[in-house]
Amino acid sequence: MFLLPQGYYPRKGESRRMIDLSGKKLFLFDLDGVLLKGKESPVKIGGTTVFEKIRSKGKKLMIVTNNSTDTVDAVLRRLRSQGIDVGDDEILTSARLTAEYIAKEYGNATYFLVGERGFGEELDRAGLKRTYGNKADVVAIGLDRRLTYGKLDKAVQLARGGAHIVANHSARLYMYKKGPAIAVGPILKAIEYGAQKKGFSVGKPHSLMFETAMKRTGCTKKETVMIGDQEDTDVDGANKAGIDSVLVLTGVFDGKTKTKAKGIIDSVDQLADYV
């Protein structure tokens, strides 16, 4: 077994380091920065080789992504168009998980959307009702690449009026096709600051996404490993959930900060050597 030293600064192109994965039965994969780069015109980074190896060993995999702009069906089509064969039961997005969380916590609630079409479709699918008026039960926040001051101001007014704030996640960045781009976290912070109240973040690094994946597959913490490109969502989230993590150097991680990951690889398909 090889472990990264505490406070280790990985660099691209260096020797890979890995923990023993022979006892792992569930492999959780981040999406952007690990399997694909970009949303509208995705570029494949990897996935086919390692997925085939995992399945050949009779093990399980699941994509756990903070993607808050697309439905599960849209993510499925995008992956399959890039030659990555997955089923819809192997995809867990923050958009769907957030919709399910709001429906569970607040029933048939009304929501004000700060986000894009795919997130809205997942909220509607969960039985929630969108409102444009002066009252809402929940301000639902996802990535919004057409965000306006007016929408932010409306969200703050509703939150100050009593609406709960629920965000897909609190990550600062995600891996866009041209490099790291602003994610949901800064939008959430703006609304919290204006409303002077805290919201709840559903996706990574919160443990809910990891716990849901393990529950759906029937695997334990010791049997699970997370593979991702971000220290503050994938690695820290996995560690807080009590599962091991592997850092991939094809995404947001820039090598300027310490990693607490127990393994490191230059690209996701290199993981096939250790499964």
N, C-alpha and C positions, 0 to 999 in steps of 0.2 A: 504494500500500500504506500502511495506517495501522497504526502500532504503539503499544501502550500504553507510556508512560514507565515506566522501572524504579521499582519501589516505589509503584505507582499504587494509590490508594484509590478504587474505583468506588462510585458511589451510584445507587440506583434512580431512574429517571426522567431521568437525564442522557443526553446524546447517545451513541449507539452508536458503537463503534470496532471496526474489523475488519481482519484481514489479508486478503490476496488468496487466495481459496479456489478460484480457477478451476482450479488444477492438482491439487486434491484429488480422489482417487477413492474413498476410504473415510471415512465419517463415523461415528464412534463416539459413542453417546449414553448418558449415565447415565439411570437410570430415575426413582427417587424424587427429587423436587425439580426435575426437568427435564420429564418427560412426565406424571407423576402425583404426587399427594400422598395419602398414606394407603394402608393395606393392605386392611383389611376393607371399608371403604367408600371406594374410591379416587375422587379428584376429578381430572379431566383438566386439565392445564395447557396442553398443546399437543402437536404432533407430526404431525398429519395433513397440514398444509400443507407443512411442510418435507420430509416423507417423500415426498410426491407430486412435489415439485420435484426431489429427488435422483434419484428413479427416472426422471423424464422426461429427465434428462440422461445416463442410462445409467450412473450411478454406484452405489456400494454403500453400505449402512448396516448397522450392527450395534449392538444394545443390550448394553452391558457394564455389568452392575450388581453391586454388592456385596450384593444381596439374598441372605440366607442362611436364610430361613424357608420359601421356596416352591420347588417343582419348576419346571423350565422350562415344563412344560405349564400349571401354574397361572399363571405370569407371562404366557404366551401368551393364556390365556383372559381374564385381567384387561385386557390391552391391547386385545384385540378387542372386549371388552364396552364399551370407551370409544371405539370407532370408529377405533382405531389399527391398521392392517392390517400385520401382520408375519408372517414364517414362523418356525418353531421353529429353523431354521438361522441366523436373524438375532438370536438371543438367547443370550447367554453370561452365566450367573450364577456368583457365587462359590461357591454351594452345589454345583453340578455340577462346577465346576473343582476345588474342594477334594476332592471325592470321587474324581475322576480322578487328582489328584495323589497322594493317599494310596495308591490302588491301584497306581499306578506305582512309588512309592517303597518301599512296604512289602508288596506282594503281597496275598494274601488275609488281610488283617489283621483283628484284632478291635478294635472301637472302643467307647469310652465316650462317650455323646452328651451334650454341653452345648449344647442347641439345640432346635429345634422339629421338628414332624413332617415337613415338606417336606425339610429337610436330611437327616433320617434316611432318607427314601425314596431320595434321591439316593445316599447312602452304600451302601444295600442294592443299588441298581441297579448300582453299580460292583463288586459281588461281595464287599463287606466284611460282616463279621458283628458285630452288636451284642452287647455283653456288659454284664451288671449285676453281675458278680462282682468278685473282688479282684485280677484281673489283666486288663490290656488292652495292646494294642500301641500304641494311639494314643488320646489324649484329643482328640476332634474338637469344636471350639468354633464356635458360631454365635450369632446373636441368640436369646436365650431370655427371653421375657416372662413366664415362670412359674418363673424362677430361684429356687432356695432355697439356704439355707446348707448343707443336707445335700448337695446336688448339687455345690456348689463344693468342699466338704470332701472328697467322694469323688474329684473330679477331681484335687485336689492330692495326695491319698494315692496315686493311681495314677501320677501323674507322678513323684512322689518314688520310687515303686517301679520306675521305668524306662520308663514309657509316654512316647512322643513327644507333644509338644503341637503341634497343627496347627489354626490358626484360619482361618475364611473370610477375614477381613481384620482390620485394626487401627484402623479408623476410630472416632473418638470419638462421632460423631452421625450420624443419618440424618433425612430429612425426613418426619416423621409428619404426619397430617392437621391436627393442632393446632399444628404447629411442630416445631423440632428436638427429637429424643428420643435417649436414650442408645443406642449401638450396640454392636458386638462388642468394640471396643478395650478398654474398661474391664473387661469380663469376662475377657478374655485377660490383662490386667495383673494382676488379682487372683490368677489361677491361677499365673502365672509367679512372682509375688512369694511366694506360699505355698510353691511347689515349689522355689524358688531355682534355676530353670533357664529358659532362653529357648525360646520356641516359634517356629514358622514361620507367617507370614501369606501366604495365597495370593492374595487379591484386591488391588484397588487400595489403596495406590499401588505395590505390587510390579509389576514389569514383565511378569510371566508372563501376566496377563490381556490386556495390550496386544499382546504377542508372539503369543499364541494367536489373537487376532482377526485380526491381519495375516497369519498363516500360513494361516488357513482361507479368507481371501479373496484371497490372492495379491498383496497390496498392500505397498508399501514404507513406510518411515517418512516420507519426504518426501511421499508420496501420502495420508497419514493425518492426521486431525484429531480431537481429543477434545472433546466438548461436555458440560460438567458444572457442578454447582453448588457443589462443595466444593474449596477450595484445597488441602487436605492429601491428598486422594485423587485427584481428577480432574486438577487442574492440575499439582501436584507429580509425580504418577505419570506423566502424559503427558510432562512435561519430562524426567524421568529416563529414560524409554523412548526419548527422542529424537524425539518427535512434537509438533506444535503443539497448542495448547489454546485453547478459547473458554469463558469464564465466563458462566453464565446466572444472573441475579439473582432467581430465583423460589424458591430453596431455602435451604440452610443458610447460605450466605455472608452475613455481616451488615454488610459494609462497614467493619468496624473494624480489619481487618488488610490488609496489602499483598497484592496479587495479582501473580503472575508470568505470568498468562495473556496471550496475544498479541491476544486479541479479547474483546469484552464486549457482551452483548445483554441486554435486559430480559426477554425471553421466547424460548423455543426456536423458535417459528415465524418470528421475525424473521430467523433464519438463512437463510430462503428467499430473501431479497433479495440474498444474497451467493454463493449456490451457483453 
